[in-house]
Amino acid sequence: ESKTDQKNSNPFVNALLTDLYQVSMAYAYWSIGKHEQRSCFDLFFRKNPFKGEFTVFAGLEEALKFVKNFKFTKEMLTKMKKKFSWPEKFWDWLGTLDSSQVKIY
């Protein structure tokens, strides 16, 4: 078992550690039937901060664990339902969402 097969080391790092904008976009895609369409995202920054010559990236292992373990629990969905009045079918779908189809290159 590799380290990335383990759970997140910080118990506060879970699927709710997201922006409500992202959940709203998930609903928008779901409502127009594009929620199963393949998509691509990049993570980058435009230039080295503080006029530096290089950048050190820390936390890659934790980021990979977060993606691998991504899943909304029933308790999380109950909390989000209080903020949005979306159809129950959307919440049912969101409850099945996981990262099993995610590919990281």
Backbone as XML, in Angstrom:
<?xml version="1.0"?>
<chain id="A" units="angstrom">
  <residue number="1" name="GLU">
    <atom name="N" x="0.853" y="-1.190" z="0.000"/>
    <atom name="CA" x="0.000" y="0.000" z="0.000"/>
    <atom name="C" x="0.890" y="1.242" z="0.000"/>
  </residue>
  <residue number="2" name="SER">
    <atom name="N" x="0.666" y="2.127" z="-0.951"/>
    <atom name="CA" x="1.466" y="3.348" z="-1.007"/>
    <atom name="C" x="0.886" y="4.394" z="-0.064"/>
  </residue>
  <residue number="3" name="LYS">
    <atom name="N" x="1.662" y="5.426" z="0.198"/>
    <atom name="CA" x="1.201" y="6.488" z="1.088"/>
    <atom name="C" x="-0.042" y="7.176" z="0.552"/>
  </residue>
  <residue number="4" name="THR">
    <atom name="N" x="-0.185" y="7.276" z="-0.772"/>
    <atom name="CA" x="-1.354" y="7.952" z="-1.342"/>
    <atom name="C" x="-2.607" y="7.099" z="-1.238"/>
  </residue>
  <residue number="5" name="ASP">
    <atom name="N" x="-2.488" y="5.811" z="-0.821"/>
    <atom name="CA" x="-3.657" y="4.967" z="-0.609"/>
    <atom name="C" x="-4.256" y="5.194" z="0.777"/>
  </residue>
  <residue number="6" name="GLN">
    <atom name="N" x="-3.555" y="5.919" z="1.620"/>
    <atom name="CA" x="-4.012" y="6.161" z="2.977"/>
    <atom name="C" x="-4.998" y="7.329" z="3.020"/>
  </residue>
  <residue number="7" name="LYS">
    <atom name="N" x="-5.687" y="7.443" z="4.143"/>
    <atom name="CA" x="-6.617" y="8.557" z="4.352"/>
    <atom name="C" x="-5.838" y="9.851" z="4.565"/>
  </residue>
  <residue number="8" name="ASN">
    <atom name="N" x="-6.547" y="10.966" z="4.428"/>
    <atom name="CA" x="-5.944" y="12.270" z="4.682"/>
    <atom name="C" x="-5.405" y="12.307" z="6.108"/>
  </residue>
  <residue number="9" name="SER">
    <atom name="N" x="-4.258" y="12.918" z="6.310"/>
    <atom name="CA" x="-3.685" y="12.973" z="7.650"/>
    <atom name="C" x="-4.383" y="14.026" z="8.514"/>
  </residue>
  <residue number="10" name="ASN">
    <atom name="N" x="-5.056" y="14.977" z="7.913"/>
    <atom name="CA" x="-5.799" y="15.999" z="8.650"/>
    <atom name="C" x="-7.289" y="15.684" z="8.545"/>
  </residue>
  <residue number="11" name="PRO">
    <atom name="N" x="-7.971" y="15.399" z="9.659"/>
    <atom name="CA" x="-9.385" y="15.025" z="9.596"/>
    <atom name="C" x="-10.305" y="16.148" z="9.105"/>
  </residue>
  <residue number="12" name="PHE">
    <atom name="N" x="-9.828" y="17.385" z="9.093"/>
    <atom name="CA" x="-10.641" y="18.496" z="8.611"/>
    <atom name="C" x="-10.583" y="18.649" z="7.098"/>
  </residue>
  <residue number="13" name="VAL">
    <atom name="N" x="-9.715" y="17.886" z="6.453"/>
    <atom name="CA" x="-9.601" y="17.932" z="4.997"/>
    <atom name="C" x="-10.565" y="16.895" z="4.431"/>
  </residue>
  <residue number="14" name="ASN">
    <atom name="N" x="-11.676" y="17.396" z="3.882"/>
    <atom name="CA" x="-12.689" y="16.513" z="3.316"/>
    <atom name="C" x="-13.382" y="17.223" z="2.155"/>
  </residue>
  <residue number="15" name="ALA">
    <atom name="N" x="-14.398" y="16.609" z="1.609"/>
    <atom name="CA" x="-15.066" y="17.154" z="0.425"/>
    <atom name="C" x="-15.715" y="18.516" z="0.674"/>
  </residue>
  <residue number="16" name="LEU">
    <atom name="N" x="-16.019" y="18.840" z="1.914"/>
    <atom name="CA" x="-16.588" y="20.168" z="2.205"/>
    <atom name="C" x="-15.539" y="21.271" z="2.140"/>
  </residue>
  <residue number="17" name="LEU">
    <atom name="N" x="-14.286" y="20.896" z="2.021"/>
    <atom name="CA" x="-13.213" y="21.878" z="1.883"/>
    <atom name="C" x="-13.196" y="22.332" z="0.426"/>
  </residue>
  <residue number="18" name="THR">
    <atom name="N" x="-14.258" y="22.972" z="0.033"/>
    <atom name="CA" x="-14.431" y="23.454" z="-1.328"/>
    <atom name="C" x="-15.192" y="24.758" z="-1.290"/>
  </residue>
  <residue number="19" name="ASP">
    <atom name="N" x="-15.221" y="25.405" z="-2.381"/>
    <atom name="CA" x="-15.905" y="26.669" z="-2.543"/>
    <atom name="C" x="-17.342" y="26.375" z="-2.968"/>
  </residue>
  <residue number="20" name="LEU">
    <atom name="N" x="-18.314" y="27.085" z="-2.405"/>
    <atom name="CA" x="-19.706" y="26.848" z="-2.796"/>
    <atom name="C" x="-19.926" y="27.121" z="-4.285"/>
  </residue>
  <residue number="21" name="TYR">
    <atom name="N" x="-19.050" y="27.925" z="-4.885"/>
    <atom name="CA" x="-19.109" y="28.142" z="-6.326"/>
    <atom name="C" x="-18.942" y="26.813" z="-7.062"/>
  </residue>
  <residue number="22" name="GLN">
    <atom name="N" x="-18.034" y="25.969" z="-6.588"/>
    <atom name="CA" x="-17.794" y="24.683" z="-7.237"/>
    <atom name="C" x="-19.030" y="23.790" z="-7.162"/>
  </residue>
  <residue number="23" name="VAL">
    <atom name="N" x="-19.710" y="23.810" z="-6.009"/>
    <atom name="CA" x="-20.934" y="23.023" z="-5.860"/>
    <atom name="C" x="-22.022" y="23.589" z="-6.773"/>
  </residue>
  <residue number="24" name="SER">
    <atom name="N" x="-22.083" y="24.912" z="-6.867"/>
    <atom name="CA" x="-23.056" y="25.548" z="-7.773"/>
    <atom name="C" x="-22.779" y="25.174" z="-9.219"/>
  </residue>
  <residue number="25" name="MET">
    <atom name="N" x="-21.520" y="25.120" z="-9.606"/>
    <atom name="CA" x="-21.168" y="24.717" z="-10.971"/>
    <atom name="C" x="-21.507" y="23.255" z="-11.207"/>
  </residue>
  <residue number="26" name="ALA">
    <atom name="N" x="-21.318" y="22.404" z="-10.195"/>
    <atom name="CA" x="-21.702" y="20.993" z="-10.328"/>
    <atom name="C" x="-23.197" y="20.897" z="-10.595"/>
  </residue>
  <residue number="27" name="TYR">
    <atom name="N" x="-23.984" y="21.710" z="-9.883"/>
    <atom name="CA" x="-25.436" y="21.711" z="-10.120"/>
    <atom name="C" x="-25.759" y="22.210" z="-11.529"/>
  </residue>
  <residue number="28" name="ALA">
    <atom name="N" x="-25.086" y="23.257" z="-11.962"/>
    <atom name="CA" x="-25.331" y="23.803" z="-13.302"/>
    <atom name="C" x="-25.047" y="22.743" z="-14.374"/>
  </residue>
  <residue number="29" name="TYR">
    <atom name="N" x="-23.926" y="22.064" z="-14.263"/>
    <atom name="CA" x="-23.590" y="21.010" z="-15.225"/>
    <atom name="C" x="-24.596" y="19.863" z="-15.142"/>
  </residue>
  <residue number="30" name="TRP">
    <atom name="N" x="-24.975" y="19.475" z="-13.938"/>
    <atom name="CA" x="-25.950" y="18.401" z="-13.755"/>
    <atom name="C" x="-27.284" y="18.778" z="-14.388"/>
  </residue>
  <residue number="31" name="SER">
    <atom name="N" x="-27.711" y="20.031" z="-14.172"/>
    <atom name="CA" x="-29.035" y="20.448" z="-14.651"/>
    <atom name="C" x="-29.136" y="20.509" z="-16.179"/>
  </residue>
  <residue number="32" name="ILE">
    <atom name="N" x="-27.999" y="20.640" z="-16.865"/>
    <atom name="CA" x="-28.042" y="20.647" z="-18.337"/>
    <atom name="C" x="-27.506" y="19.340" z="-18.928"/>
  </residue>
  <residue number="33" name="GLY">
    <atom name="N" x="-27.300" y="18.351" z="-18.078"/>
    <atom name="CA" x="-26.908" y="17.029" z="-18.543"/>
    <atom name="C" x="-25.449" y="16.881" z="-18.947"/>
  </residue>
  <residue number="34" name="LYS">
    <atom name="N" x="-24.594" y="17.764" z="-18.464"/>
    <atom name="CA" x="-23.168" y="17.672" z="-18.803"/>
    <atom name="C" x="-22.318" y="17.157" z="-17.645"/>
  </residue>
  <residue number="35" name="HIS">
    <atom name="N" x="-22.938" y="16.656" z="-16.622"/>
    <atom name="CA" x="-22.213" y="16.240" z="-15.417"/>
    <atom name="C" x="-21.364" y="14.993" z="-15.613"/>
  </residue>
  <residue number="36" name="GLU">
    <atom name="N" x="-21.587" y="14.225" z="-16.654"/>
    <atom name="CA" x="-20.769" y="13.040" z="-16.918"/>
    <atom name="C" x="-19.760" y="13.280" z="-18.046"/>
  </residue>
  <residue number="37" name="GLN">
    <atom name="N" x="-19.737" y="14.495" z="-18.576"/>
    <atom name="CA" x="-18.811" y="14.838" z="-19.661"/>
    <atom name="C" x="-17.393" y="14.983" z="-19.116"/>
  </residue>
  <residue number="38" name="ARG">
    <atom name="N" x="-16.421" y="14.426" z="-19.838"/>
    <atom name="CA" x="-15.009" y="14.528" z="-19.425"/>
    <atom name="C" x="-14.564" y="15.991" z="-19.487"/>
  </residue>
  <residue number="39" name="SER">
    <atom name="N" x="-13.762" y="16.393" z="-18.522"/>
    <atom name="CA" x="-13.243" y="17.763" z="-18.503"/>
    <atom name="C" x="-11.790" y="17.748" z="-18.052"/>
  </residue>
  <residue number="40" name="CYS">
    <atom name="N" x="-11.135" y="18.880" z="-18.194"/>
    <atom name="CA" x="-9.721" y="18.989" z="-17.879"/>
    <atom name="C" x="-9.486" y="20.273" z="-17.082"/>
  </residue>
  <residue number="41" name="PHE">
    <atom name="N" x="-8.657" y="20.178" z="-16.058"/>
    <atom name="CA" x="-8.334" y="21.336" z="-15.234"/>
    <atom name="C" x="-6.827" y="21.422" z="-15.063"/>
  </residue>
  <residue number="42" name="ASP">
    <atom name="N" x="-6.322" y="22.621" z="-14.998"/>
    <atom name="CA" x="-4.907" y="22.861" z="-14.762"/>
    <atom name="C" x="-4.743" y="23.589" z="-13.439"/>
  </residue>
  <residue number="43" name="LEU">
    <atom name="N" x="-3.663" y="23.317" z="-12.769"/>
    <atom name="CA" x="-3.293" y="24.036" z="-11.558"/>
    <atom name="C" x="-1.955" y="24.697" z="-11.830"/>
  </residue>
  <residue number="44" name="PHE">
    <atom name="N" x="-1.910" y="26.021" z="-11.736"/>
    <atom name="CA" x="-0.677" y="26.738" z="-12.044"/>
    <atom name="C" x="-0.686" y="28.099" z="-11.360"/>
  </residue>
  <residue number="45" name="PHE">
    <atom name="N" x="0.446" y="28.766" z="-11.397"/>
    <atom name="CA" x="0.504" y="30.177" z="-11.016"/>
    <atom name="C" x="1.271" y="30.904" z="-12.102"/>
  </residue>
  <residue number="46" name="ARG">
    <atom name="N" x="1.047" y="32.194" z="-12.219"/>
    <atom name="CA" x="1.577" y="32.956" z="-13.348"/>
    <atom name="C" x="3.066" y="33.290" z="-13.243"/>
  </residue>
  <residue number="47" name="LYS">
    <atom name="N" x="3.544" y="33.581" z="-12.046"/>
    <atom name="CA" x="4.968" y="33.886" z="-11.890"/>
    <atom name="C" x="5.380" y="33.568" z="-10.458"/>
  </residue>
  <residue number="48" name="ASN">
    <atom name="N" x="6.656" y="33.434" z="-10.254"/>
    <atom name="CA" x="7.152" y="33.160" z="-8.913"/>
    <atom name="C" x="6.789" y="34.309" z="-7.984"/>
  </residue>
  <residue number="49" name="PRO">
    <atom name="N" x="6.292" y="33.988" z="-6.796"/>
    <atom name="CA" x="5.913" y="35.058" z="-5.867"/>
    <atom name="C" x="7.120" y="35.793" z="-5.293"/>
  </residue>
  <residue number="50" name="PHE">
    <atom name="N" x="6.898" y="36.985" z="-4.844"/>
    <atom name="CA" x="7.897" y="37.808" z="-4.156"/>
    <atom name="C" x="9.143" y="38.052" z="-4.996"/>
  </residue>
  <residue number="51" name="LYS">
    <atom name="N" x="8.982" y="38.102" z="-6.302"/>
    <atom name="CA" x="10.085" y="38.338" z="-7.238"/>
    <atom name="C" x="11.176" y="37.281" z="-7.092"/>
  </residue>
  <residue number="52" name="GLY">
    <atom name="N" x="10.787" y="36.074" z="-6.723"/>
    <atom name="CA" x="11.743" y="34.989" z="-6.517"/>
    <atom name="C" x="12.179" y="34.345" z="-7.818"/>
  </residue>
  <residue number="53" name="GLU">
    <atom name="N" x="13.228" y="33.563" z="-7.731"/>
    <atom name="CA" x="13.783" y="32.858" z="-8.875"/>
    <atom name="C" x="13.255" y="31.433" z="-8.979"/>
  </residue>
  <residue number="54" name="PHE">
    <atom name="N" x="12.707" y="30.904" z="-7.898"/>
    <atom name="CA" x="12.179" y="29.539" z="-7.928"/>
    <atom name="C" x="11.042" y="29.433" z="-6.915"/>
  </residue>
  <residue number="55" name="THR">
    <atom name="N" x="10.308" y="28.361" z="-7.018"/>
    <atom name="CA" x="9.188" y="28.120" z="-6.109"/>
    <atom name="C" x="9.276" y="26.696" z="-5.594"/>
  </residue>
  <residue number="56" name="VAL">
    <atom name="N" x="8.977" y="26.511" z="-4.321"/>
    <atom name="CA" x="8.939" y="25.183" z="-3.713"/>
    <atom name="C" x="7.477" y="24.813" z="-3.522"/>
  </residue>
  <residue number="57" name="PHE">
    <atom name="N" x="7.101" y="23.653" z="-4.048"/>
    <atom name="CA" x="5.742" y="23.148" z="-3.872"/>
    <atom name="C" x="5.762" y="22.115" z="-2.763"/>
  </residue>
  <residue number="58" name="ALA">
    <atom name="N" x="4.953" y="22.320" z="-1.744"/>
    <atom name="CA" x="4.877" y="21.361" z="-0.642"/>
    <atom name="C" x="3.436" y="20.872" z="-0.528"/>
  </residue>
  <residue number="59" name="GLY">
    <atom name="N" x="3.272" y="19.645" z="-0.117"/>
    <atom name="CA" x="1.936" y="19.125" z="0.128"/>
    <atom name="C" x="1.348" y="18.302" z="-1.001"/>
  </residue>
  <residue number="60" name="LEU">
    <atom name="N" x="2.168" y="17.911" z="-1.971"/>
    <atom name="CA" x="1.655" y="17.126" z="-3.096"/>
    <atom name="C" x="1.021" y="15.821" z="-2.618"/>
  </residue>
  <residue number="61" name="GLU">
    <atom name="N" x="1.663" y="15.139" z="-1.691"/>
    <atom name="CA" x="1.124" y="13.869" z="-1.195"/>
    <atom name="C" x="-0.261" y="14.066" z="-0.573"/>
  </residue>
  <residue number="62" name="GLU">
    <atom name="N" x="-0.420" y="15.126" z="0.219"/>
    <atom name="CA" x="-1.724" y="15.410" z="0.830"/>
    <atom name="C" x="-2.766" y="15.770" z="-0.228"/>
  </residue>
  <residue number="63" name="ALA">
    <atom name="N" x="-2.356" y="16.506" z="-1.245"/>
    <atom name="CA" x="-3.284" y="16.860" z="-2.327"/>
    <atom name="C" x="-3.753" y="15.603" z="-3.053"/>
  </residue>
  <residue number="64" name="LEU">
    <atom name="N" x="-2.853" y="14.669" z="-3.295"/>
    <atom name="CA" x="-3.225" y="13.412" z="-3.954"/>
    <atom name="C" x="-4.157" y="12.582" z="-3.072"/>
  </residue>
  <residue number="65" name="LYS">
    <atom name="N" x="-3.916" y="12.574" z="-1.773"/>
    <atom name="CA" x="-4.811" y="11.873" z="-0.846"/>
    <atom name="C" x="-6.201" y="12.502" z="-0.868"/>
  </residue>
  <residue number="66" name="PHE">
    <atom name="N" x="-6.257" y="13.832" z="-0.893"/>
    <atom name="CA" x="-7.540" y="14.539" z="-0.932"/>
    <atom name="C" x="-8.345" y="14.117" z="-2.153"/>
  </residue>
  <residue number="67" name="VAL">
    <atom name="N" x="-7.700" y="14.108" z="-3.312"/>
    <atom name="CA" x="-8.395" y="13.729" z="-4.543"/>
    <atom name="C" x="-8.842" y="12.271" z="-4.462"/>
  </residue>
  <residue number="68" name="LYS">
    <atom name="N" x="-7.958" y="11.394" z="-4.029"/>
    <atom name="CA" x="-8.277" y="9.967" z="-3.972"/>
    <atom name="C" x="-9.448" y="9.678" z="-3.036"/>
  </residue>
  <residue number="69" name="ASN">
    <atom name="N" x="-9.512" y="10.384" z="-1.914"/>
    <atom name="CA" x="-10.532" y="10.122" z="-0.892"/>
    <atom name="C" x="-11.759" y="11.011" z="-1.018"/>
  </residue>
  <residue number="70" name="PHE">
    <atom name="N" x="-11.863" y="11.791" z="-2.093"/>
    <atom name="CA" x="-12.966" y="12.742" z="-2.245"/>
    <atom name="C" x="-14.309" y="12.018" z="-2.281"/>
  </residue>
  <residue number="71" name="LYS">
    <atom name="N" x="-15.190" y="12.384" z="-1.364"/>
    <atom name="CA" x="-16.532" y="11.807" z="-1.299"/>
    <atom name="C" x="-17.357" y="12.641" z="-0.333"/>
  </residue>
  <residue number="72" name="PHE">
    <atom name="N" x="-18.600" y="12.956" z="-0.714"/>
    <atom name="CA" x="-19.513" y="13.645" z="0.188"/>
    <atom name="C" x="-20.243" y="12.600" z="1.035"/>
  </residue>
  <residue number="73" name="THR">
    <atom name="N" x="-20.258" y="12.797" z="2.342"/>
    <atom name="CA" x="-21.012" y="11.913" z="3.237"/>
    <atom name="C" x="-22.452" y="12.413" z="3.318"/>
  </residue>
  <residue number="74" name="LYS">
    <atom name="N" x="-23.322" y="11.594" z="3.875"/>
    <atom name="CA" x="-24.721" y="12.006" z="4.060"/>
    <atom name="C" x="-24.799" y="13.247" z="4.946"/>
  </residue>
  <residue number="75" name="GLU">
    <atom name="N" x="-23.947" y="13.316" z="5.958"/>
    <atom name="CA" x="-23.944" y="14.473" z="6.871"/>
    <atom name="C" x="-23.542" y="15.750" z="6.115"/>
  </residue>
  <residue number="76" name="MET">
    <atom name="N" x="-22.560" y="15.637" z="5.243"/>
    <atom name="CA" x="-22.130" y="16.801" z="4.455"/>
    <atom name="C" x="-23.251" y="17.269" z="3.534"/>
  </residue>
  <residue number="77" name="LEU">
    <atom name="N" x="-23.914" y="16.319" z="2.887"/>
    <atom name="CA" x="-25.006" y="16.668" z="1.979"/>
    <atom name="C" x="-26.147" y="17.340" z="2.742"/>
  </residue>
  <residue number="78" name="THR">
    <atom name="N" x="-26.435" y="16.869" z="3.936"/>
    <atom name="CA" x="-27.487" y="17.474" z="4.762"/>
    <atom name="C" x="-27.156" y="18.929" z="5.064"/>
  </residue>
  <residue number="79" name="LYS">
    <atom name="N" x="-25.892" y="19.211" z="5.380"/>
    <atom name="CA" x="-25.473" y="20.595" z="5.647"/>
    <atom name="C" x="-25.630" y="21.469" z="4.407"/>
  </residue>
  <residue number="80" name="MET">
    <atom name="N" x="-25.234" y="20.939" z="3.250"/>
    <atom name="CA" x="-25.319" y="21.735" z="2.018"/>
    <atom name="C" x="-26.763" y="21.962" z="1.588"/>
  </residue>
  <residue number="81" name="LYS">
    <atom name="N" x="-27.632" y="21.016" z="1.848"/>
    <atom name="CA" x="-29.045" y="21.148" z="1.476"/>
    <atom name="C" x="-29.685" y="22.350" z="2.167"/>
  </residue>
  <residue number="82" name="LYS">
    <atom name="N" x="-29.165" y="22.739" z="3.324"/>
    <atom name="CA" x="-29.695" y="23.893" z="4.053"/>
    <atom name="C" x="-29.403" y="25.204" z="3.319"/>
  </residue>
  <residue number="83" name="LYS">
    <atom name="N" x="-28.369" y="25.204" z="2.462"/>
    <atom name="CA" x="-27.974" y="26.412" z="1.732"/>
    <atom name="C" x="-28.637" y="26.520" z="0.366"/>
  </residue>
  <residue number="84" name="PHE">
    <atom name="N" x="-28.994" y="25.374" z="-0.225"/>
    <atom name="CA" x="-29.516" y="25.361" z="-1.586"/>
    <atom name="C" x="-30.814" y="24.570" z="-1.656"/>
  </residue>
  <residue number="85" name="SER">
    <atom name="N" x="-31.720" y="25.003" z="-2.489"/>
    <atom name="CA" x="-32.996" y="24.292" z="-2.657"/>
    <atom name="C" x="-33.039" y="23.595" z="-4.016"/>
  </residue>
  <residue number="86" name="TRP">
    <atom name="N" x="-32.066" y="22.740" z="-4.250"/>
    <atom name="CA" x="-31.971" y="22.020" z="-5.509"/>
    <atom name="C" x="-32.739" y="20.706" z="-5.412"/>
  </residue>
  <residue number="87" name="PRO">
    <atom name="N" x="-33.067" y="20.112" z="-6.563"/>
    <atom name="CA" x="-33.838" y="18.867" z="-6.562"/>
    <atom name="C" x="-33.118" y="17.736" z="-5.828"/>
  </residue>
  <residue number="88" name="GLU">
    <atom name="N" x="-33.913" y="16.879" z="-5.201"/>
    <atom name="CA" x="-33.359" y="15.742" z="-4.459"/>
    <atom name="C" x="-32.528" y="14.838" z="-5.355"/>
  </residue>
  <residue number="89" name="LYS">
    <atom name="N" x="-32.877" y="14.728" z="-6.635"/>
    <atom name="CA" x="-32.112" y="13.883" z="-7.555"/>
    <atom name="C" x="-30.666" y="14.383" z="-7.691"/>
  </residue>
  <residue number="90" name="PHE">
    <atom name="N" x="-30.475" y="15.700" z="-7.647"/>
    <atom name="CA" x="-29.107" y="16.232" z="-7.700"/>
    <atom name="C" x="-28.325" y="15.793" z="-6.471"/>
  </residue>
  <residue number="91" name="TRP">
    <atom name="N" x="-28.937" y="15.919" z="-5.287"/>
    <atom name="CA" x="-28.249" y="15.532" z="-4.060"/>
    <atom name="C" x="-27.928" y="14.034" z="-4.060"/>
  </residue>
  <residue number="92" name="ASP">
    <atom name="N" x="-28.853" y="13.240" z="-4.618"/>
    <atom name="CA" x="-28.593" y="11.802" z="-4.733"/>
    <atom name="C" x="-27.373" y="11.556" z="-5.616"/>
  </residue>
  <residue number="93" name="TRP">
    <atom name="N" x="-27.307" y="12.243" z="-6.750"/>
    <atom name="CA" x="-26.158" y="12.092" z="-7.646"/>
    <atom name="C" x="-24.868" y="12.557" z="-6.968"/>
  </residue>
  <residue number="94" name="LEU">
    <atom name="N" x="-24.931" y="13.718" z="-6.305"/>
    <atom name="CA" x="-23.732" y="14.247" z="-5.633"/>
    <atom name="C" x="-23.227" y="13.258" z="-4.588"/>
  </residue>
  <residue number="95" name="GLY">
    <atom name="N" x="-24.136" y="12.534" z="-3.941"/>
    <atom name="CA" x="-23.750" y="11.537" z="-2.953"/>
    <atom name="C" x="-23.021" y="10.349" z="-3.550"/>
  </residue>
  <residue number="96" name="THR">
    <atom name="N" x="-23.164" y="10.138" z="-4.860"/>
    <atom name="CA" x="-22.464" y="9.030" z="-5.516"/>
    <atom name="C" x="-21.127" y="9.468" z="-6.102"/>
  </residue>
  <residue number="97" name="LEU">
    <atom name="N" x="-20.883" y="10.754" z="-6.131"/>
    <atom name="CA" x="-19.680" y="11.300" z="-6.764"/>
    <atom name="C" x="-18.429" y="10.908" z="-5.986"/>
  </residue>
  <residue number="98" name="ASP">
    <atom name="N" x="-17.440" y="10.414" z="-6.698"/>
    <atom name="CA" x="-16.138" y="10.125" z="-6.100"/>
    <atom name="C" x="-15.065" y="10.397" z="-7.153"/>
  </residue>
  <residue number="99" name="SER">
    <atom name="N" x="-13.842" y="10.077" z="-6.836"/>
    <atom name="CA" x="-12.743" y="10.403" z="-7.750"/>
    <atom name="C" x="-12.243" y="9.191" z="-8.540"/>
  </residue>
  <residue number="100" name="SER">
    <atom name="N" x="-13.056" y="8.151" z="-8.624"/>
    <atom name="CA" x="-12.587" y="6.923" z="-9.275"/>
    <atom name="C" x="-12.268" y="7.115" z="-10.752"/>
  </residue>
  <residue number="101" name="GLN">
    <atom name="N" x="-12.844" y="8.119" z="-11.399"/>
    <atom name="CA" x="-12.581" y="8.365" z="-12.811"/>
    <atom name="C" x="-11.569" y="9.480" z="-13.052"/>
  </residue>
  <residue number="102" name="VAL">
    <atom name="N" x="-11.040" y="10.071" z="-11.967"/>
    <atom name="CA" x="-10.091" y="11.177" z="-12.085"/>
    <atom name="C" x="-8.710" y="10.652" z="-12.490"/>
  </residue>
  <residue number="103" name="LYS">
    <atom name="N" x="-8.102" y="11.311" z="-13.456"/>
    <atom name="CA" x="-6.735" y="10.975" z="-13.871"/>
    <atom name="C" x="-5.864" y="12.208" z="-13.648"/>
  </residue>
  <residue number="104" name="ILE">
    <atom name="N" x="-4.736" y="12.017" z="-13.000"/>
    <atom name="CA" x="-3.816" y="13.117" z="-12.727"/>
    <atom name="C" x="-2.528" y="12.843" z="-13.493"/>
  </residue>
  <residue number="105" name="TYR">
    <atom name="N" x="-2.117" y="13.811" z="-14.285"/>
    <atom name="CA" x="-0.897" y="13.677" z="-15.079"/>
    <atom name="C" x="0.138" y="14.667" z="-14.625"/>
  </residue>
</chain>
